[in-house]
């Protein structure tokens, strides 16, 4: 069967690097099997022998070989049929399949390749050629198994990253709930009016914050904050800032205690100036923030406001027209020693005051066109007959429709105060 053209010692030297070494020989001739097995054993292979394809299948079920050398012509299933079925049961680790044949026609060679064979050896077998084919097959197997190991590591890494991502996502979901809890009440009704709040971060958490509190001198405090940036660091800063406008009056920066123990409203400009120094001196952050702070006297409708870089407040009259007020102002947390202005406006029964973040006017459509102040005024006019939370809910729906996505490009927050007057029924 063999043509030996290289002495055994030289042949052995030529294959000592071949690995892996599990070899299955499939041939119906015991003599030819034995001769081939002895040569391969000298080269360091662990050799297993099968006389038929059926017997070879049983051996493969117990342990898959690294190499298969199979005769083409055998009783029962041929080498081609065995190769085809072998590929169907192959495990993730690839096995290198060599067909022994006396066939040389191109059509027959193509048939063998189509069945899954990797290489061919002609009978009688040339040992130099066999050694070279096995060395080439070994390189392919080693490369394939290195690739499989790298793929396994990549898959393991992806699984771990997914686990970490799921954990982070769960934490962010909880953080979103905690941030929403800073909005203690989203709707509140008094004899003098009704208040509605909305807080919609662009991601899981955001840098916007809105809220309210009452003073002991009959004033309603409203505050809106928009921290620069997005995400976790901005949200953490809003959480710290929320503590400075706490429901507990003794901890609220916007209130002062008089001699009788009552907590009264401070001038909003003084509050903005103090908060500016707190952010710069006590909070280690590169963020700054815009602020709108307003005190509304519920008995008269007179409001005193400080605007620190926040969008202008809006008054919507009973007929739906929108009036814009404010002077802009400098953001909080950029420069020490800043002075902040304050201004006044008056609400009459039927008016409503809106304080919105720039995520509303700077919301853009898929082409990049901003909604803008005129677009906002048109939207509010369409919503003039709606009341309370329905106004803010509809505003959010209009924004998502305008943006063409449920994921808005920026955090959106808002305050809506609908003034009914001190002598109006609840």
Phi, psi and omega in degrees: 000327187254151167248108181269117181243357180230133178301149183306317183298318179292321178297318180297319180298326184286346184237010183295339182275352186290128178202140004284177196228009178282118187238130175246124176254127180240113182200138181282352179265112180300322182293312181295324177298315185293317180298314180295321181296318181296318178298314182292326177294322177298328180278002174096012179276148168271110191258135173237143185238144175219141182267343180221164177296324180296316178296321180296322178300318179298319179293322179293329178295329179279318180202125180285136179279164172277321179234148171231127170245115186233137173292150179284311185263115177216155174293150184078227179289134179282172177300322178298313181295320179297317181298317182298314180290327179298318179295332180290332182257001184298143179279188180296330178278125184286146176243141183267124189246122179243129176262132173266128184205153171261002182280144181225358179292141182298323180297321181288323176297317178298323178297319179295319178294321178297330181282348177115005178290146178265331186203171181226148170229133179272146174272145350292150188283131173269123186296323177299317180294319178299314180299317181295319180294321179291322178295318177296317178297323179296319178298320179296316180296318180296318178297316181297321183283329172296319178295319178297320179294319178294321177296322178297316179297319178297316180296318178297320179295318179297320178298317180293319177298321178296321178297315179296317179299317179298321178295316178296318180298319178296317179297320180292324176298318178293322178297322178299317180296320179294320179294320177297331179292340174296335174276084191302317177222130180268352178209132182215138182237132172237174178298330185268352181165181182230143182240135176229141182232149174221142178219110184230097179289152179289329176245212177295315179228160183217185184254012178265151176208134174228155180186181181210165175200166180243143173261170181275359178252028171079024180246146177257119178269132178235134178224143176226129183233139175226103180281141179299149179083188181221171169087204193294313184297320177295319180295322179296322179292320178298325179296320178293319181294327180301327179295335180279349175240041187295155176295328176291114190299328182291345180253003185271120183295339184271001181239151175231150182263131178269185185294338182266003179092002178278151178256118186248160180289134173272158173302127183303327180295323178293322179296317179297319180295318179292318179297326178300315180290325178296315180297318183286325189258335186246342182248115180280090184211152173264359180281154167236181183208154170259153186218139167234121178236127183226143170242122180251121175283110187292339182278333184243342185082001179282133181237138175245128188227150167238131181245115180245077177079355181281155177304153183299142173289154183239140171247124175254119181285172183300328182276000177099349179293149184245130178244134181252136180231170175116163183239004178092278178084171184260137179298161179271135174096014178257322186212135181287153175078013182289144174255140183241139180272163172223157182217170184235153171212161184234130176261139173249157180308131183102342176282156170224140181259130178238131174238113186236150177281167181289353174294347178275299183291333181266009171293134183237155178278176182302340179269359178092007180277127181285150174298314176073174182291323178292319178296322177294316179299319178297319180296315180295325178297320178295337183259014188297334182270356178272157184229153171060216183302335180298331178293311182290324176299315180293324178299316178297318179298318179296322179294316180293325176293318180295318182284342181074021182199149174288339180269101180286151185289343183214162175299145178234129176219155182198153175235131175235117176244119181256112187269126178253342180100154188290335183255017178273148177292154180296000000 
